[in-house]
Amino acid sequence: MKNAFFLFIAAFFLTAAVNAQSTVDSIKAKYQLQPMPEALTTEKAFPVIGTYQLTTTDGTSQNVTISLDQDNKGIVWIEGLPEGKFKAYLKRAPGTYRIISQKSEAGKTIPEGTLNFDQSTNTLNVALGKKFDDADPTAIFSMNGTVDADVASTGTTTTKTKTKAGASKTKTKVVFYTATKADTQNTSVANPPQQ
């Protein structure tokens, strides 16, 4: 009787060990370990940072550089546009910024505007001269597509606005800039799964 009891316990543990091994094998067959994700860098958190190629209306190209402010990560500095060096404030992550009315470092008056970076096409769009729209900040760039054919990547368009009194008319000049990112990196690194 004692032997039968010990034999029963040994068979029970043997059955449990076989079932445990088959469970581990079935889990390994369904799931594979993935490589650890790369560290979050400043360039990944703020994709607008970098150097861009701006093609002017006369066919020449110039560099536009966008860099982070040293003290506030919500501010970027834009250099290389004809207006001079000026700053923009992050409104919607990762690539929509508000340009407030300001004076550039060269002393030029910069009107309010919008800066948008499209990650899918690596395109930077800047519109100066129209108030930032909180509801749809990128709507201004659809206006750029309807501008005359003479307006290329650095184009200007003039819009007319009337005051309430109707006595005075003012013209607002909206300037559009479109540039492509020059320092694009291949971020899709193929890593084989670890086993």
C-alpha positions, 0 to 999 in steps of 0.5 A, a space after each residue: 500500500 505504501 509503495 502504491 501511494 509513493 508510486 501514485 505521487 511519483 506519477 503525479 509529479 512526472 505528469 505535472 513536469 511533462 505538462 509544464 514543459 509542454 506549456 512552456 513550449 507552447 508559450 515560446 511558440 506563440 511569443 518571442 522576445 522583442 529587443 529593448 526599445 532605443 532610448 528616447 533622444 531629444 531628436 525623437 521627442 522634438 522632430 522639428 529640430 534640424 537643418 532644412 533646405 529651402 528653395 527660393 523663388 530664384 532657384 537657389 537653396 539656403 539652409 534653415 536651422 531649427 534648434 531648441 532653446 537652452 532654458 525652455 524645451 517648449 521654445 525653438 529658434 528658427 534661423 536662415 529665413 529672410 526675417 532673421 532669427 526668431 522663436 516659436 512656441 510649442 502648441 501641439 506636440 510633436 511639430 506644431 508651433 506658434 510664432 508670436 509677433 516679435 522682433 528678430 535679432 536683426 531688428 526686423 518685425 516678425 508678424 504672428 504665424 504658424 510653424 508646422 513640421 510634417 514627419 511623414 514627408 519631412 516637410 517644414 511649413 511656415 506661415 507668417 502674417 496670419 494669427 495662429 488658429 487654435 482650433 485648426 493650426 494647419 488650415 493656413 497651409 491649405 491656403 498656400 495651395 490656392 495661391 497663384 502659380 507665381 508663388 513658389 516655396 517662398 511666396 507671399 500672398 496678400 489678403 484683404 481685411 475690413 474693419 467693422 466701421 467699413 471705412 478703412 481697409 487694410 491689407 495683410 501680407 501672408 508669407 509662406 515658406 516650405 523646406 525639406 529636412 536635410 539631415 534625415 536619418 534612417 530610424 528604422 533599424 532592423 534588429 533580429 529578435 532575441 531568443 
